[in-house]
Amino acid sequence: MLQLPTYADVIDAAARLEGHAHRTPVLRSATADARYGAQFFFKCENFQRMGAFKFRGAFNALSKFDAAQRTAGAIAFSSGNHAQAVALSARLLGMPAVIVMPHDAPAAKLVATREYGAEVVQYDRFAEDREAVTRQLAEERGMTLIPPYDHPDVIAGQGTAVKELIEDTAADGPLDALYICLGGGGLTSGSALSARALAPGCKVYGVEPEAGNDGQQSFRSGKIVHIETPRTIADGAQTQHLGQYTFAIIKRDVDDILTVSDVQLVEAMRFFAERMKMVVEPTGCLSFAAACAAGAAIAGRRVGIVVSGGNVDLARYAALLAGD
Ligand SMILES: *Cc1c(COP(=O)(O)O)cnc(C)c1O
């Protein structure tokens, strides 16, 4: 039996993050409200440290290391936001970090990860298995592997964003619905723990790219479905399957998994840029894009939107907005 994290773990994570993570703003948009006939509350994790909610889970997990684990440090494999989250958390907590990245990872990501103080170890994506490379290094150096989503401390940390969102909007009544960007499910499962505890009547939806709907297939079939790496602009949601922990919570606490197309993601990205003056990465647009398509389901409702991150190469961002 898996020992699933609970809302009590989210509360403990919030205490560890206090003074280290930003309590990100909850923004409103009169234009969005008028256009869709709902009241939107945007939880802006694009303004979180290192630019995405992933700081929450990584910092919480690393904070729980014992003395021996701290001395040896943390190791992770990622070329995305989890890499930077582990690197920054390790630096803040004064421990070493190794990030395993493919040899052809974008130069900007390598530089950013090194700037946060981590050692980057590259592997050949075509000839080597990244998990095997990482495990071997972890063993050699006695480092603790922190996965990007399927870990109770990571899930509990991610749950703190929606805890804040619900607390900060509670004065005028509970939220009716919550839309969350879904990749491997760390953010969605943590958010669901907070929503079930603080706003039991609130509908909780995970949103993934249409091309990579393994989460939806898993939710509907009741078992974890594996897919090939999907082709989508939502690079933070190109996961091939949910995790053991994340799926168990999602199955129990989430109302449905929805999907959106890349075209819808670009429309949402343009809305954030034009109307709210925010840079949001494609993956961070999943939640709002699904809410925009929800029609009658959100009419007259109070709707929470988790904007998950804002890390996007500017040339790519410009090209997407220009429709290239
Ligand atoms: C990682 C990530 C996601 C997906 O989170 P999971 O916990 O893997 O479901 C969504 N948005 C952004 C910006 C991310 O970095």
The ligand as a Gaussian input file, in Angstrom:
#p B3LYP/6-31G(d) Opt

LIG

0 1
 C        5.942000      20.611000     -14.534000
 C        4.975000      21.603000     -15.027000
 C        3.606000      21.302000     -15.197000
 C        3.047000      19.913000     -14.937000
 O        3.165000      19.590000     -13.578000
 P        3.004000      18.080000     -13.078000
 O        3.204000      18.142000     -11.618000
 O        4.060000      17.269000     -13.778000
 O        1.645000      17.631000     -13.479000
 C        2.743000      22.306000     -15.606000
 N        3.196000      23.545000     -15.862000
 C        4.497000      23.881000     -15.727000
 C        4.905000      25.279000     -16.028000
 C        5.435000      22.922000     -15.298000
 O        6.720000      23.259000     -15.156000

